[in-house]
Amino acid sequence: MTDSTVRLTTAKAIIKFLANQYVEVDGQEMRVCGGGFGIFGHGNVTCLGEALYDLRDALPLYRGQNEQGMGFAAAGYAKQWLRQRFMFCTASAGPGTTNLLTSAALAHANRLPMLMLCGDTFLTRLPDPVLQQLEHFNTPAVSVNDAFKSVSRYWDRITHPAQIIQSLPAALATMLDPADCGPAFIGLPQDVQGWAFDYPTSFFDKRVHHIRRQGPDPVEIAQAADLLKSAERPMIIAGGGVQYSRAVAELTEFAQTHNIPVVETIAGRANLLQEHKLNIGPIGVTGSDSANAIAAQADVVLSVGTRLQDFTTGSWTAFAKDAKIIGMNVARHDAIKHLSLPVVGDAKRCLAALGGAMATYKAPASWVEFAQTERAKWVAYTDQVTAPGNGPNSYAKIVRVVNDLCDPRDRIVAAAGGLPAEVTAHWQTKDIGTVDVEFGFSCMGYEVSGGWGARIAQFEREPDQDTIVFTGDGSYLLMNSDIYSSVLTGRKLIICLLDNGGFAVINKLQNNTGNESFNNLIADCPTVPHPFAVDFQAHAAAMGAHAETVSNPVEFGEAFMRAKAADKTSVIVMKVDAYEGWTDQGHTWWEVGTPHVTDNPSVAEKHQEIEAERVKQRKGV
């Protein structure tokens, strides 16, 4: 029987296909693509724009202010949906598309699904060179879209309408594959977008996708169980993959059954509640003394759903050199890092299988008591650091103010700079999966845009909860225009804007390596003869937000409650000290490149101090 066909342009076929792809989430079918973010230009408005208009109810299109911000918003959306749903971003040919490069890299580093539908030069080349085209004299087939090959998990350029019959399902499969998840890029030459083809109608049939749960290999489970049962000082590192696998319950049950202390990565914050007796705190460079204390003594480390970034491993100094690592991860690439014994598969299924093979094993009570004692010390320290009247205004104090006043299901968003460290160290989890600290790519500017995307996703499931954004003045000045987007779309944010006069955390690193303050704080820029403060309150108000400036943590708390009660985006501005009030405990060693030869005695001294710690560094692959 011959399949019937329908004649459509390439652009209309792409959008019609996307509108008919569904996913099952918690027993409910919904479109796997929640819509998109778009800025139109000559490279996408005439054809793709027409197609999106026709299906604007099925795939709502949010107008962005900057393409990079659109990509960040798509990443925030995907995180909120635990990678089960995604958004597309459409940009015009040329700078509109290249603006997406940074956000594509962020999605790639964080293993997040995002579909990019971007304009490209004309396939026929008849009108070349066209507006915004970069010409490569010896390779005419190359365009700026080729730059996305290094930051995409799937990349294609459509040179014939029929190609999308293969390309779109392949892109979708990549974005929904837990082991290969990441951004997909599809380049759309301006002429090809409008070309027509007789597509099989079956291509547009409704399809319901299911996120794959790969089971573990029995041999790997047996080997991991044998190793873990031999441990006298076992530890679990819980990463962001635990949440993506919806395996928090399995992780908690496994830890409780076998009495094994749990520490969290930055991406894994909010895997366990603050009061859980086996929650020993965050690990690593921005971690806690408690987590790092047990990491230094653990003999077997079960690493679940983490890529073991240097901020987790302390550049591989956080663990004892003879510690054995079990890498439980759906991605083989992550499971085998540093000669780990791999358990490749979905965390939910792997934890259940490993638990079944562990029999009655429990970690020694003395080990758990040591971990809990260290945890109690760390909690006492954070209570001291975050006390409102203790020292100058600081990030840490405001983190605690918000923590105390927010609802359990409110979502916290932070990225880059000093705030990720303070949020990671001091946030006391009230409910599972409520923290998004973007440190996979550590990308300034993610905060407001990623928060907007998270709020769009949150509004679809928990409209009465708030998305709370922590940002410094540096990130705010880099990218703030989605305050306007949040107001326009009615997706309220509460933005905590903490002004320390520049890039203070990098100034801190600069000073800690023996260098003088230079070009990080506005006051230390030699090309700035007359420094002045930005009126952030007026700026945010100009974009339609409610905005106010406060002078201390008590006033901040009062303003925060007004923001909670408000019906639109609120920005609360407070100055914090650039030098004092930083968390000065809980840090592991972190490898940064320091000068081996210098005329500066202070730099030379710090170099020697830093290099002396290298003796702790594990050597691996």
C-alpha positions as CSV (number, residue, x, y, z in Angstrom):
1,M,0.0,0.0,0.0
2,T,1.4,3.3,-1.0
3,D,1.7,5.9,1.7
4,S,-0.2,9.1,1.1
5,T,1.7,12.3,0.9
6,V,1.3,16.0,1.7
7,R,3.2,18.7,-0.1
8,L,4.8,21.1,2.3
9,T,7.8,23.5,2.5
10,T,10.8,22.3,4.4
11,A,10.1,24.8,7.1
12,K,6.4,23.8,7.5
13,A,7.3,20.1,7.6
14,I,9.9,20.7,10.4
15,I,7.4,22.5,12.6
16,K,4.5,20.1,11.8
17,F,6.8,17.2,12.8
18,L,7.8,18.8,16.1
19,A,4.2,19.6,17.0
20,N,3.4,15.9,16.8
21,Q,6.1,14.5,19.0
22,Y,5.1,13.7,22.6
23,V,6.7,12.3,25.7
24,E,5.2,10.5,28.7
25,V,6.0,12.3,32.0
26,D,4.7,10.9,35.2
27,G,1.9,9.1,33.3
28,Q,0.9,12.2,31.4
29,E,1.4,12.7,27.6
30,M,2.6,16.1,26.6
31,R,4.5,17.6,23.7
32,V,8.2,16.9,24.1
33,C,8.9,20.3,22.6
34,G,7.4,22.9,24.9
35,G,7.7,25.6,22.2
36,G,10.6,27.9,21.3
37,F,12.4,31.1,21.6
38,G,12.8,33.2,18.5
39,I,14.3,36.4,17.1
40,F,13.4,36.8,13.4
41,G,15.6,38.1,10.7
42,H,15.9,37.7,6.9
43,G,17.3,34.2,7.4
44,N,14.3,32.7,9.2
45,V,11.3,35.1,9.2
46,T,9.8,34.4,5.7
47,C,9.6,30.6,5.7
48,L,10.2,29.4,9.3
49,G,8.2,32.4,10.6
50,E,5.2,31.4,8.5
51,A,5.4,27.8,9.7
52,L,5.6,28.9,13.3
53,Y,2.6,31.3,12.9
54,D,0.4,28.5,11.7
55,L,1.2,26.4,14.8
56,R,1.6,29.1,17.3
57,D,-0.9,27.6,19.7
58,A,0.7,24.1,19.7
59,L,4.3,25.5,19.9
60,P,4.2,28.9,21.6
61,L,7.0,31.1,20.5
62,Y,8.7,33.4,23.1
63,R,10.3,36.5,21.6
64,G,13.8,36.9,23.0
65,Q,15.9,40.0,23.3
66,N,19.2,38.3,22.6
67,E,19.9,35.0,21.0
68,Q,22.4,34.0,23.7
69,G,19.8,34.7,26.3
70,M,17.3,32.5,24.4
71,G,19.7,29.6,24.5
72,F,20.2,30.1,28.3
73,A,16.4,30.2,28.7
74,A,16.1,26.9,26.8
75,A,18.7,25.4,29.0
76,G,16.9,26.6,32.2
77,Y,13.7,25.1,30.8
78,A,15.3,21.7,30.1
79,K,16.8,21.6,33.5
80,Q,13.5,22.3,35.2
81,W,11.9,19.5,33.2
82,L,14.8,17.1,34.1
83,R,15.7,16.8,30.4
84,Q,12.4,15.2,29.6
85,R,11.3,18.2,27.5
86,F,13.1,20.8,25.5
87,M,12.7,24.1,23.7
88,F,13.9,25.2,20.2
89,C,15.7,28.4,19.4
90,T,15.4,30.0,16.0
91,A,17.8,32.6,14.8
92,S,18.6,34.4,11.5
93,A,21.6,33.8,9.4
94,G,24.8,35.5,10.5
95,P,25.2,37.2,13.9
96,G,21.8,36.0,15.1
97,T,23.0,32.5,14.8
98,T,26.5,33.1,16.2
99,N,25.0,34.7,19.3
100,L,23.8,31.1,20.1
101,L,27.3,29.7,20.3
102,T,27.9,30.3,24.0
103,S,24.5,29.0,25.0
104,A,25.1,25.9,22.8
105,A,28.4,25.3,24.6
106,L,26.6,25.7,28.0
107,A,24.0,23.1,27.0
108,H,26.7,20.7,25.7
109,A,28.7,21.0,28.9
110,N,25.6,20.4,31.1
111,R,24.3,17.6,28.8
112,L,21.0,19.5,28.2
113,P,18.6,19.1,25.2
114,M,18.1,22.2,23.1
115,L,17.2,22.4,19.4
116,M,18.6,25.2,17.2
117,L,16.9,26.0,13.9
118,C,19.1,28.5,12.3
119,G,19.2,30.3,9.0
120,D,22.1,29.7,6.6
121,T,23.3,31.1,3.3
122,F,21.6,30.1,0.0
123,L,22.4,26.6,-1.1
124,T,22.3,27.6,-4.8
125,R,24.9,30.3,-4.2
126,L,23.2,32.3,-7.0
127,P,22.9,35.5,-4.9
128,D,26.2,35.2,-3.1
129,P,27.7,36.9,-1.3
130,V,24.5,37.7,0.7
131,L,23.9,39.9,3.7
132,Q,25.8,38.7,6.8
133,Q,27.6,35.9,4.9
134,L,31.2,35.2,5.8
135,E,33.1,34.1,2.7
136,H,35.7,31.4,2.9
137,F,37.7,31.9,-0.3
138,N,38.9,28.3,-0.7
139,T,35.9,26.5,1.0
140,P,32.6,28.0,-0.3
141,A,30.5,25.3,1.5
142,V,31.6,26.6,4.9
143,S,29.4,29.1,6.8
144,V,29.3,30.4,10.3
145,N,27.0,27.5,11.1
146,D,30.0,25.1,10.9
147,A,31.2,26.7,14.1
148,F,28.5,24.8,16.0
149,K,30.0,21.4,15.2
150,S,32.2,21.6,18.3
151,V,29.3,22.6,20.6
152,S,26.5,20.3,19.4
153,R,25.8,16.7,20.0
154,Y,24.0,16.5,16.7
155,W,24.7,18.8,13.7
156,D,23.3,18.9,10.2
157,R,22.7,21.2,7.3
158,I,19.6,20.6,5.3
159,T,20.4,20.7,1.6
160,H,17.3,19.0,0.3
161,P,13.7,18.9,1.8
162,A,13.7,15.1,2.0
163,Q,16.6,15.1,4.4
164,I,14.5,16.1,7.4
165,I,12.8,12.7,7.2
166,Q,16.1,11.3,8.5
167,S,17.6,14.3,10.3
168,L,14.7,15.3,12.6
169,P,14.2,11.9,14.2
170,A,18.0,11.6,14.6
171,A,18.2,15.0,16.3
172,L,15.3,14.1,18.6
173,A,16.8,10.8,19.5
174,T,20.0,12.5,20.5
175,M,18.3,15.0,22.7
176,L,16.2,12.3,24.5
177,D,19.1,9.9,24.9
178,P,20.3,10.1,28.6
179,A,23.8,9.0,27.6
180,D,24.2,11.3,24.6
181,C,21.9,14.2,25.6
182,G,22.9,17.6,24.4
183,P,22.1,20.4,21.9
184,A,21.1,19.6,18.3
185,F,21.8,22.1,15.5
186,I,20.1,22.1,12.2
187,G,21.2,24.7,9.6
188,L,18.5,25.8,7.2
189,P,19.6,27.5,4.0
190,Q,17.3,30.3,3.2
191,D,16.2,28.9,-0.2
192,V,15.8,25.3,1.1
193,Q,13.5,26.5,3.8
194,G,10.9,27.4,1.2
195,W,11.4,24.5,-1.2
196,A,8.5,22.0,-1.3
197,F,8.4,18.2,-1.1
198,D,5.8,15.5,-1.1
199,Y,6.2,14.2,2.5
200,P,4.7,10.9,3.6
201,T,1.8,11.7,5.9
202,S,3.0,9.0,8.3
203,F,6.0,11.2,9.0
204,F,3.6,13.5,10.9
205,D,1.7,10.9,12.9
206,K,1.6,11.4,16.6
207,R,4.5,9.6,18.3
208,V,4.9,9.2,22.1
209,H,8.5,8.9,23.2
210,H,9.8,7.3,26.4
211,I,13.1,8.2,28.0
212,R,15.4,5.1,27.8
213,R,16.4,3.5,31.1
214,Q,19.5,1.4,30.3
215,G,20.0,-1.5,32.7
216,P,23.4,-2.3,34.1
217,D,25.7,-5.2,33.1
218,P,25.4,-8.0,35.8
219,V,29.2,-8.4,35.8
220,E,29.8,-4.7,36.5
221,I,27.2,-4.8,39.3
222,A,28.9,-7.8,40.8
223,Q,32.3,-6.2,40.7
224,A,31.0,-3.0,42.2
225,A,29.2,-4.8,45.0
226,D,32.3,-6.8,45.9
227,L,34.4,-3.7,46.0
228,L,31.8,-1.7,48.0
229,K,31.3,-4.5,50.5
230,S,35.0,-4.5,51.2
231,A,34.9,-0.8,52.2
232,E,35.5,0.3,55.7
233,R,35.0,4.0,54.9
234,P,32.6,4.2,51.9
235,M,31.1,7.4,50.5
236,I,28.6,8.3,47.8
237,I,28.9,11.3,45.6
238,A,25.5,12.3,44.3
239,G,25.5,14.3,41.1
240,G,23.0,16.0,38.9
241,G,22.4,12.7,37.0
242,V,20.6,11.4,40.1
243,Q,17.8,14.0,39.5
244,Y,17.8,13.5,35.7
245,S,17.2,9.8,36.3
246,R,14.5,10.6,38.8
247,A,16.5,8.4,41.1
248,V,16.5,10.4,44.3
249,A,14.3,7.9,46.1
250,E,16.5,5.0,45.1
251,L,19.7,6.9,46.1
252,T,18.1,7.7,49.5
253,E,17.0,4.1,50.1
254,F,20.4,2.8,49.1
255,A,22.2,5.1,51.4
256,Q,19.9,4.4,54.3
257,T,19.9,0.6,53.8
258,H,23.7,0.4,53.8
259,N,24.3,3.4,56.1
260,I,26.7,5.2,53.7
261,P,27.3,8.9,53.9
262,V,26.3,11.0,50.9
263,V,27.9,14.2,49.6
264,E,26.6,16.3,46.8
265,T,28.2,18.0,43.7
266,I,27.2,21.5,42.6
267,A,24.8,20.1,40.0
268,G,23.7,17.5,42.6
269,R,22.6,20.0,45.2
270,A,19.1,19.2,46.5
271,N,19.4,15.5,46.1
272,L,19.0,15.1,49.8
273,L,17.1,17.3,52.3
274,Q,19.2,19.4,54.7
275,E,18.1,17.4,57.8
276,H,18.8,13.9,56.4
277,K,21.2,12.2,58.7
278,L,23.4,10.9,55.9
279,N,23.6,14.3,54.1
280,I,27.2,15.3,54.8
281,G,27.2,18.4,52.6
282,P,28.6,19.6,49.3
283,I,32.0,18.4,48.2
284,G,35.0,20.1,46.5
285,V,36.4,23.5,45.8
286,T,33.1,25.2,46.8
287,G,32.2,22.5,49.2
288,S,32.1,21.9,52.9
289,D,34.8,20.9,55.4
290,S,32.5,18.0,56.3
291,A,32.2,16.5,52.8
292,N,35.9,17.1,52.1
293,A,36.9,15.5,55.4
294,I,35.3,12.2,54.6
295,A,36.4,12.4,51.0
296,A,40.0,12.6,52.2
297,Q,39.6,9.4,54.2
298,A,37.1,7.3,52.1
299,D,38.5,4.0,50.8
300,V,35.7,3.4,48.3
301,V,33.8,6.2,46.5
302,L,30.6,5.5,44.7
303,S,30.2,8.3,42.2
304,V,26.6,8.5,40.9
305,G,25.5,10.7,38.0
306,T,28.4,13.1,37.9
307,R,31.1,13.9,35.4
308,L,33.6,14.6,38.2
309,Q,34.5,18.1,37.2
310,D,37.5,19.7,38.9
311,F,35.3,21.6,41.4
312,T,34.0,18.3,42.6
313,T,37.4,16.5,42.8
314,G,39.5,19.4,43.9
315,S,41.5,19.0,40.7
316,W,41.8,15.3,41.9
317,T,43.2,16.2,45.3
318,A,40.0,15.6,47.3
319,F,40.4,11.9,47.6
320,A,43.0,9.6,49.2
321,K,45.4,8.4,46.5
322,D,44.6,4.8,47.2
323,A,40.8,5.3,47.2
324,K,38.9,3.1,44.7
325,I,36.2,4.8,42.6
326,I,33.0,3.2,41.2
327,G,31.7,5.3,38.4
328,M,27.9,4.8,38.0
329,N,26.8,6.8,35.0
330,V,24.5,6.4,32.0
331,A,27.4,7.7,29.9
332,R,30.4,5.4,29.5
333,H,32.7,8.4,29.0
334,D,31.9,9.6,32.6
335,A,31.8,6.1,34.2
336,I,35.4,5.3,33.4
337,K,37.1,8.5,34.5
338,H,40.3,8.1,36.6
339,L,40.4,4.4,36.2
340,S,37.0,4.0,37.9
341,L,35.3,0.7,38.0
342,P,32.4,1.4,35.7
343,V,28.7,0.7,36.2
344,V,27.2,2.0,33.0
345,G,23.4,2.5,33.0
346,D,20.5,4.5,34.4
347,A,21.0,5.5,38.0
348,K,17.5,4.3,39.1
349,R,18.1,0.8,37.7
350,C,21.7,0.6,38.7
351,L,21.2,1.6,42.3
352,A,18.4,-0.9,42.6
353,A,20.6,-3.7,41.1
354,L,23.6,-2.7,43.2
355,G,21.4,-2.6,46.4
356,G,20.2,-6.1,45.6
357,A,23.8,-7.4,45.3
358,M,25.0,-5.7,48.5
359,A,23.1,-8.1,50.8
360,T,23.2,-7.0,54.5
361,Y,26.3,-4.8,54.2
362,K,26.3,-1.6,56.3
363,A,29.2,0.9,56.7
364,P,30.8,0.8,60.2
365,A,29.0,2.9,62.7
366,S,32.2,4.7,63.7
367,W,32.7,6.0,60.1
368,V,29.1,7.3,59.9
369,E,29.5,9.0,63.4
370,F,32.7,10.7,62.2
371,A,30.9,12.0,59.1
372,Q,27.9,13.3,61.1
373,T,30.2,15.0,63.6
374,E,32.0,16.8,60.8
375,R,28.7,17.8,59.3
376,A,27.5,19.3,62.6
377,K,30.7,21.4,62.8
378,W,30.0,22.6,59.2
379,V,26.4,23.5,60.0
380,A,27.6,25.5,63.0
381,Y,30.1,27.3,60.8
382,T,27.5,28.3,58.2
383,D,25.2,29.5,60.9
384,Q,27.9,31.8,62.1
385,V,28.9,33.0,58.6
386,T,25.4,33.8,57.6
387,A,24.2,35.5,60.8
388,P,22.7,38.9,59.8
389,G,24.6,41.0,62.3
390,N,28.0,39.2,61.9
391,G,30.3,41.3,59.7
392,P,29.7,43.2,56.5
393,N,27.0,42.6,53.9
394,S,27.8,39.4,52.0
395,Y,26.5,36.9,49.5
396,A,26.3,34.3,52.3
397,K,24.0,36.4,54.4
398,I,21.5,37.0,51.6
399,V,21.6,33.3,50.7
400,R,20.5,32.5,54.2
401,V,17.8,35.3,54.3
402,V,16.2,33.9,51.1
403,N,16.7,30.3,52.3
404,D,14.8,31.0,55.5
405,L,11.9,32.9,53.8
406,C,11.3,31.0,50.5
407,D,8.8,28.2,50.0
408,P,10.1,24.7,49.9
409,R,9.2,24.3,46.2
410,D,10.6,27.6,45.0
411,R,13.4,27.2,42.5
412,I,16.9,28.8,43.0
413,V,19.0,29.8,40.0
414,A,22.6,31.0,40.1
415,A,25.7,30.8,37.8
416,A,29.3,31.8,37.6
417,G,31.1,34.3,39.8
418,G,31.1,34.0,43.6
419,L,27.5,33.2,44.1
420,P,27.6,29.6,43.1
421,A,30.2,28.9,45.9
422,E,28.1,30.7,48.5
423,V,24.8,29.1,47.4
424,T,26.5,25.6,47.2
425,A,28.1,26.0,50.6
426,H,25.2,27.5,52.5
427,W,21.9,26.6,50.9
428,Q,19.8,24.3,53.2
429,T,17.6,22.2,51.0
430,K,13.9,22.3,51.8
431,D,12.7,20.1,48.9
432,I,14.2,17.8,46.3
433,G,15.4,19.2,42.9
434,T,14.9,22.9,43.7
435,V,18.4,24.2,43.1
436,D,20.0,25.1,39.7
437,V,23.6,26.3,40.1
438,E,25.0,26.5,36.5
439,F,28.6,25.5,37.0
440,G,29.0,23.0,34.2
441,F,30.0,25.8,32.0
442,S,30.2,28.5,34.7
443,C,28.6,31.0,32.4
444,M,28.0,34.6,33.4
445,G,24.8,35.9,32.1
446,Y,22.9,32.6,32.5
447,E,21.2,33.8,35.7
448,V,18.3,36.0,34.5
449,S,17.8,34.3,31.1
450,G,18.1,30.8,32.6
451,G,15.7,31.9,35.4
452,W,13.2,33.0,32.8
453,G,13.3,29.7,31.0
454,A,13.1,27.8,34.3
455,R,10.1,30.0,35.3
456,I,8.3,29.2,32.0
457,A,8.8,25.5,32.7
458,Q,7.9,25.9,36.4
459,F,4.7,27.8,35.4
460,E,3.5,24.7,33.5
461,R,3.6,22.5,36.6
462,E,3.8,24.7,39.7
463,P,2.5,28.1,38.8
464,D,2.1,29.3,42.4
465,Q,5.8,28.8,43.2
466,D,8.6,31.3,42.6
467,T,11.8,31.2,40.6
468,I,14.5,33.1,42.6
469,V,17.6,34.3,40.8
470,F,20.9,35.2,42.5
471,T,23.2,37.4,40.4
472,G,26.1,39.7,40.9
473,D,26.5,43.1,39.3
474,G,29.0,41.7,36.8
475,S,26.6,39.1,35.4
476,Y,23.7,41.5,35.5
477,L,25.5,44.0,33.3
478,L,26.6,41.2,30.9
479,M,23.0,40.1,30.3
480,N,19.9,41.5,31.9
481,S,17.4,42.1,29.0
482,D,15.3,39.1,29.9
483,I,14.0,41.0,32.9
484,Y,12.0,42.7,30.2
485,S,11.1,39.3,28.7
486,S,9.9,38.1,32.0
487,V,7.7,41.1,32.5
488,L,6.3,41.0,28.9
489,T,5.4,37.3,29.2
490,G,4.1,37.4,32.7
491,R,6.6,34.9,34.0
492,K,7.6,36.5,37.3
493,L,11.1,36.3,38.7
494,I,12.5,37.4,42.0
495,I,16.0,38.7,41.2
496,C,18.5,39.2,44.1
497,L,21.1,41.6,42.7
498,L,24.1,41.8,44.9
499,D,26.5,44.6,43.9
500,N,30.2,44.2,44.9
501,G,31.5,46.7,42.4
502,G,32.8,44.5,39.6
503,F,34.1,40.9,39.2
504,A,35.0,40.5,42.9
505,V,35.5,36.8,43.0
506,I,38.1,36.9,40.3
507,N,39.7,39.8,42.1
508,K,39.8,37.5,45.1
509,L,41.5,34.8,43.0
510,Q,43.9,37.5,41.7
511,N,44.8,38.5,45.2
512,N,45.0,34.9,46.5
513,T,47.7,34.2,43.9
514,G,49.8,37.1,45.0
515,N,48.7,39.6,42.4
516,E,47.5,43.2,42.9
517,S,43.9,44.1,42.2
518,F,43.8,44.9,38.5
519,N,40.9,45.3,36.0
520,N,38.3,43.3,38.0
521,L,36.8,45.8,40.4
522,I,35.6,48.9,38.7
523,A,37.7,50.9,41.1
524,D,40.8,49.1,40.0
525,C,40.5,49.6,36.2
526,P,43.3,51.8,35.0
527,T,41.2,53.0,32.0
528,V,38.4,54.2,34.3
529,P,39.3,57.7,35.5
530,H,36.1,58.4,37.3
531,P,34.3,55.2,38.6
532,F,30.6,55.5,39.5
533,A,27.9,53.1,40.6
534,V,25.1,52.0,38.3
535,D,21.6,52.8,39.4
536,F,20.4,49.2,39.2
537,Q,17.1,50.0,40.7
538,A,16.3,52.6,38.0
539,H,17.6,50.3,35.3
540,A,15.4,47.3,36.3
541,A,12.4,49.6,36.8
542,A,12.9,50.9,33.2
543,M,12.3,47.3,32.0
544,G,9.0,47.1,33.8
545,A,10.1,45.3,37.0
546,H,9.3,46.3,40.5
547,A,12.7,47.4,41.9
548,E,14.0,48.6,45.2
549,T,17.4,49.1,46.9
550,V,18.1,48.0,50.5
551,S,21.0,48.5,52.8
552,N,21.2,45.4,55.0
553,P,20.0,41.7,55.3
554,V,17.0,42.6,57.5
555,E,15.7,45.1,54.9
556,F,16.5,42.5,52.2
557,G,14.2,40.0,53.9
558,E,11.4,42.6,54.1
559,A,11.8,43.4,50.4
560,F,11.9,39.7,49.5
561,M,8.5,39.2,51.1
562,R,7.1,42.1,49.1
563,A,8.5,40.5,46.0
564,K,6.8,37.2,47.0
565,A,3.5,39.0,47.2
566,A,4.0,40.9,43.9
567,D,2.4,39.9,40.7
568,K,5.4,40.7,38.4
569,T,9.2,40.4,38.4
570,S,11.0,42.1,41.3
571,V,14.6,43.1,41.5
572,I,16.1,43.7,45.0
573,V,19.5,45.5,45.0
574,M,22.0,45.5,47.8
575,K,25.7,46.4,48.0
576,V,27.9,43.7,49.4
577,D,31.6,43.9,50.5
578,A,34.1,42.9,47.7
579,Y,36.8,41.8,50.2
580,E,35.1,40.6,53.4
581,G,32.4,38.1,54.2
582,W,33.5,35.4,51.8
583,T,33.3,31.8,53.0
584,D,36.8,31.0,54.0
585,Q,36.4,27.3,54.9
586,G,35.3,24.2,53.0
587,H,37.6,24.6,50.0
588,T,39.8,22.0,48.5
589,W,42.9,22.7,46.4
590,W,42.1,23.9,42.9
591,E,44.7,23.9,40.1
592,V,45.1,27.2,38.4
593,G,48.0,28.2,36.2
594,T,50.4,30.4,38.1
595,P,53.6,31.9,36.8
596,H,56.7,29.6,37.2
597,V,59.0,32.6,36.7
598,T,58.1,36.1,38.0
599,D,59.8,39.3,39.3
600,N,57.0,39.7,41.8
601,P,58.0,38.1,45.2
602,S,54.4,37.8,46.3
603,V,53.4,35.9,43.2
604,A,56.4,33.7,43.5
605,E,55.6,32.9,47.1
606,K,52.0,32.0,46.3
607,H,53.1,29.9,43.4
608,Q,55.3,27.8,45.7
609,E,52.4,27.5,48.2
610,I,50.0,26.3,45.5
611,E,52.5,23.9,44.0
612,A,53.2,22.4,47.4
613,E,49.7,21.0,47.5
614,R,50.1,19.2,44.2
615,V,51.6,16.2,46.1
616,K,48.0,15.3,46.9
617,Q,46.9,15.1,43.3
618,R,45.9,11.7,41.9
619,K,47.3,10.7,38.6
620,G,44.8,9.2,36.2
621,V,43.3,9.4,32.8
